[in-house]
């Protein structure tokens, strides 16, 4: 195993803090013993991390901070890394979900004209982390871990976009997980700074990215024999949506087999997310379908993504239904009432009154005047919400000993939430009332929780 010792970096290693580094493996994670207990003067004994086109990643020790670091070596025959350094310095320290840059070393000697980026070391890629979870965790544990990963990398992307930066190379191997389990974005070699003055940021650039993990704006010129692509922050959003799907399904691409990049490109052109049915969570599917739309103008911005109902706990979802019920009593909401009642078939709420008569809220049913339509169910949910926060177990049912309205209604009528949410959500694209701006509902679509 070859070593790259401190002497190789000494010419420009400011402070002499990087002791030794050596090539790493292509399996996306560090494993095995990284230190040599015999105080081997040649360097660290570690396994390889990754060797890419004109780049290699090493593992080293920062003697000043007494921490292991990742050292990315860029071949002098490759492109300049000044852009990557500038991007990383611009966002350094702004987010725990972006890999931190510690140093930029450029020996520039006759022996070594390579450049080195010294960065925080992460343990796994998203690819290897998903593989690990798929072989050693139950489904519930996996979904909780996947959700945390998604929130982390979307939060990192939020920081980039707020700084007017598009990543342009989002993919499983550029999403890393550190030793504490925190997820971070990495590799900003082809990232770009956007114009500050435009709301929908767009930049003409040569097509770039990684096969299977490119936005439609990047794929289109390749199919249509053009040399330039209009890339924007919404392009990152589409690829991030693919990554949300990839994460939640344990490594599947929404547009097809990753061994066939051409097939994926054709499916993107035809708007056929052929694997969408493999994502069982219908609320997550709603988010992904929004993010990966072919028309970038109809994709969300990153803040809208993070406010999507997929990230809401059950209490917030039920609170939303109660708020919608409050809106429905308004005389101006007749069209909304009609739309929700028309959508009632999707909710699977036939004979809902009979269901609640035998449930923990049976006593409230007796005192209420209710009809069979979806709007009446929402109003009944609101009545139960304000009647009490929980109810005792009815010995004639299988209800829990105490059960909140949120737990009972979301479990008993699992299709109601998404159906109502989608009606409100789609109103932002209609020519009528945008209900997401309604005073009672605005908090669910504009509150900045991230």
N, C-alpha and C positions, 0 to 999 in steps of 0.2 A: 504494500500500500504506500503510495507516494505521499510525501509531506510537503507542506508549504510553511516554512519556519519564520520566526520573527525577523531574521535577517533579510528575508525577501521583501518585507514591508518597511524596513527601518528607514529607508531613504526619505519617506514622507509620512511616516507614522507619527503624527503629532503627539508628543508626550511618551511615545513608546509603549502605549497601553495594550496593544493587541499582541499577545504572546505568540500564539501559534494557531494555524488553521490548516485544514486539509479537506480534500474533496469529500462530498457526501453522496448518499444513494438516491436512486430514482423511485423509491417506494413511497415518498411523501412524508416520512416521519423519521425522527431520530430514535433509535432503540439500541440496546446494548450498552456497554460501559463506554462513556465518553472520556473518562480520565484514566491515565495510567498511574497506578499507585506506586510504581517503582521510580517515579520522577524521571521518566524518559525525556532526555533533553531534546530529542528529535521533534517532538510535538505531541498533539493529542491523538489518542487512538479512538477513532469513532467510525461509524458507518456513513456511507455517502447519503446525502439528501437528494440532490437533483443536479443533473447536468443538462443544460438546454442549449439552444442554438446560440453560439458565441458567448455563453455565460456558464459559470459554474458556481455552486453555492457551497461554502465551507462552514465549518464550525470552529470557533475560537474562544479564547478567554480574554476578557477585558480585565487586566490586572488592577486598574484603578477602582472599578466598580465591583470587582470580584464576581462577575456574572459571565455566563456563557453567552456568546453572541453569534449571529449569523453573518457571514461575510460573503457578499456577492461579488465575484470576479467577472469583469466584462472584458472580453478579448479586444485588443486594440484595433483589430480588423473590423470590428462591428461598429454600429452607429454610436454617436456620442451619447453619454449618459447625463449630460447637463440638464436635459429636460426632466429626467426622472429625479435628479437631485433637487431641482427647483420645485417640483411638485411636492416632494416629501418635506422639504423645508417649509413650504407654505402651510402644510397641514400638521406639521410636527407638534405633538402635545395637545392638539385640539380634540382628539377623540381617542378613547381607549380601544376603539374598534378599527384602528388603522395602525399598521406596523410602524414602529418608531425608528427614525434614522438617528444613529449615534455619531457617525463620522463618514467622511468621504476622503479616501486615501488615493493619491495618484503618484506613485514612485517616480515615473518618468525618467528612468535610467536606461542605459543601453541594454541592460539585462531584463528589464521589466517595464513595458509601456502600458500594461494593463491598468485599469482603474478598479477600486474596491469600494463597495458600500458596506459599512458596518451597521447592522440593524439588530433589533431585538430578535431573539431566537424563539421560534414556535415549534411545537411538538409534532403536529399533524396537519395534513391538508384536509379540506372538506371531504375529498374522495376517500381517504383512508379512514377518517373518523366515521363516516357512514358505514363503511365496511365493518369497522370494529363494532358499532352498535348493532348491526344486522346479525352478528354472530353471537352476541353475548347479552342481549337485553330483551325484555318483553315489550310488546307493542306500546303499552301506555308509557313506559319509561322512554322509549324511542321518540314518541311524538312530543313529549315534554322537552327532551333534549333538542330535537329538530326545531321546535318553535323558538327556543333560546338562541340557537345558531342563526336563524332567520332574522330575528330582531337585532342581533349584533351586527350582521353584515349589512343589513339595511340602514342601521344607524351610522355605520361607517360611510356608506354611500351618501347618506344625508349630509354629512360633514363635507364631503367632496363637492356635492352640488351647491351647497351654500357658499362654498369658496369658488364657485364658477369653474369647477374642474369636472371633466368627464373622464371616466376610467378607461373605457374603450377595450379592455381585455379582461372582463369579468369571466371567470370560469372556476370549476371546482379546485384546480390546483393553485389558484391565486387567492383562495380563501383559506386562511390558516387558523388553527386552534392552538393557543398557548398552553402552558403547563397548568394554569388555573382553570382551563376550560373556556376562556374567553375567545370569541371569534374575531378575526381581524382581516381587513383587506390588505393585499400586498401587490407588488409588481406594477409600478407606474411608468414603465418604459415608453408606452405609447399614449399615455394620458395627455389631454389637451386642456388648455385654458380657454374658456369661452368669453365672448364679448359681454361686458357688464350691462350694456344698455338694453339688451333684448330680453323679453320675458320668456318666450319660447326660444331657447338658445340653439343656434344652428351654426355649424362650421363645416366648410368644404374641406375635405381631406382625402388623401389616398386611402383606399380600402385597407383596413387593418383589423386584427383580431385573431381568434383561433377558430378553426372549423368546428361547427356545431354550436359555437357560443358567440355568434355574431347576430346583430340586430338585422331586421329586414333592410334597413337603409344601407347596411354594409354588404349584405348578400345581393341586393338588387343590381348594383353595377357589375358584379361578377357574372350574373346571369344575362344581363343586357349589354355586356361588352362595353361598359363605361369605365373610365379611369378614376373618377372622383365619387365620393360618397358624402352626402349631407348628414353629418353626425351631430347629435344633440344629447342633452341630458335625458331626453325621452328614449334615446337608443339604449342607454344604460338600463333604463327601467324595463325594457322588453327582455333583455338578457337576465336581469335580476329576477324577473317573473319565471323564466325558464329554470333558474337556480332554486327558486322557492319550490317549484314542482319537483325538481331533481332531489331536493333535500327531503321533502315530505313523503316521496315514494321510494326512498332508499336507493336512489341512483338511476332513475329512469328519466329520459328526455321527453318533453311533451310532444315533440314533432317527429319522433321515430327513433330508429336504431342509430346509435352514435358511430357505428361502423360504416354508416352510409351518409356522409356529409351532404352528398348531392340529393339523396332522398329527403333529408331534413330541409334543405334549401327549397326543394320543390313543394314540400308540404307547407312551408312558410308562405310561399308564393300563393298557394291555393287556399291558405288559411285553414288547414286541416291539422289540428292538434290531435293526432291519431291515438295518442296514449292517455288522453284526458280522463277517460273512465277509470283509469288506474288510481286516480286520486279520489278517495272515498269521502273525505270531508267536503261537503257541498259548499260550506262557507269559504274554505281555502280555495276550492275550485273557482268560485266567484271572483276572488282576488286575482288568481293567476290569469284567468281569461281576460280580465281588465288590463292587466299589466302587459300581456303579450299581443295585444291587438296590432294588426298590421298597420293601421293608420295611426301614426304616432300622436296626432292631435287628439285622439280619443284615449290615449294612455294617461294614467295619473301622474302627477308629480310625486316626488319622494315623500313629502309630508302627507299627501293623501293616501299613499300606500300604508304608511305607519298608523294612520287613523282608521284603517279599514276594520270592519267588524270581526275579521279573523283574529285580531289581537284583543278583542274585548272579552273580559270574564263573563260568566253567565249572569251575574247580577246586573251588569251594564247592559247586556242584551235584553234582559227582561225590562229594565228601566226604559229602554228605547221603545219597546212595545207599549208600555204604559204611556209614554209621551205621545206616541202616535194616536193612541186612544183619546187623549186629551185634545189633540188637533181635530179629530174627527167630529167632535161636538160642535165645531164652528160651522156656521152656515156657509162659509166660503169653501168648505172642504167636501162639497157634494161630489165633485169629479173624483177626488181622492177616494171617497167612500166607494164609488162605483168601481174604480180600478182595483181596490182591495177585494171587494166582493167578487169581481170577475176573476180574480186570481185565486179565489177560494178553492177551486178544484185542485190546484197544485199543493194545497196545504194538507190534504187528506184529513179533513175535519168533519166528514159526514157523521151526523149524529153526535156531535161534540157535546151537546147538552146532556145526552144520556151518559156519556163518559164521566162528566164531572158530577153527575148525580150520585155516582157510586164511589167518588173519590173523597179526599180529605176536605174538600170545600163544599160538600153536599148541603150543609146547613145554609150557606150563602145562596145556593141555587134556589132553595125554597122561598127565600125572601126577595128574589130578583125577578124582574120581568125581562125575559131574554128571548131572542129569536135564533134561528139556526145559522144565520149568515156569519161570514168571517168578521165583519165589523162588530157584530154583537159579541163574538168571542173576545176580541180585543178589549171591548168595554168591560166585559166580565173580569178579565185579567186585572184591569185597573181597579175594579171594585175589591177584588181579593187582595191586591197589593196594599190598599189603604185600610182594609179591614183588620189586618194583623200581619206581623212579620213572619209568623210560623203558626202551624196548627198541630194539635195533638193527633196521634195516630188513631185512625178509625179501625177498630178491631175487625171490621168486616172486609178491610182492604189489605193490600200488600204495601201500603205506603210506609215510609220511614217513620220512626218514632216521633220526630218533629221534621217538618218539611217546609221550606220556604216556598212562596209562590213561584219564584224563579226556577227552583229545582223541579217542582211539580209540573208546571206548564211547559217548560222547554223539553222535558223528557216525554211528557204525554203527547205533545203536539210538535214533534221535531222539525216539521217543514214550515211551520208558521213564521218563525223568525226570519229565515232567509227570504221567503216570499215577500213579506212586508218590507224588509230592508231593501230588496231589489226594486220594488215599486218606488220607494223614496229615492234610492240611489239613481235610478234611471231618469228621474224627473229633472236632474241637472242638465240633461241633453234634450229635453223637450221644449216646445215653444210655449208651453203653459207655465204654471207655477213651479218654481224650483223649491221643492219642500225641504231640501237640505239647508236652505236659508231661513226657514221658519223659526221664529223666536224660540219655540218649544223644542225644536230639533237641532238647532244650530250647534249646541254644545257637543253633540255626538260627531259632528263633522268638522269642527274647527278647533277643538281643544288641543293644545300642544302638550302631549304627555311624554314626548321623547326629547 
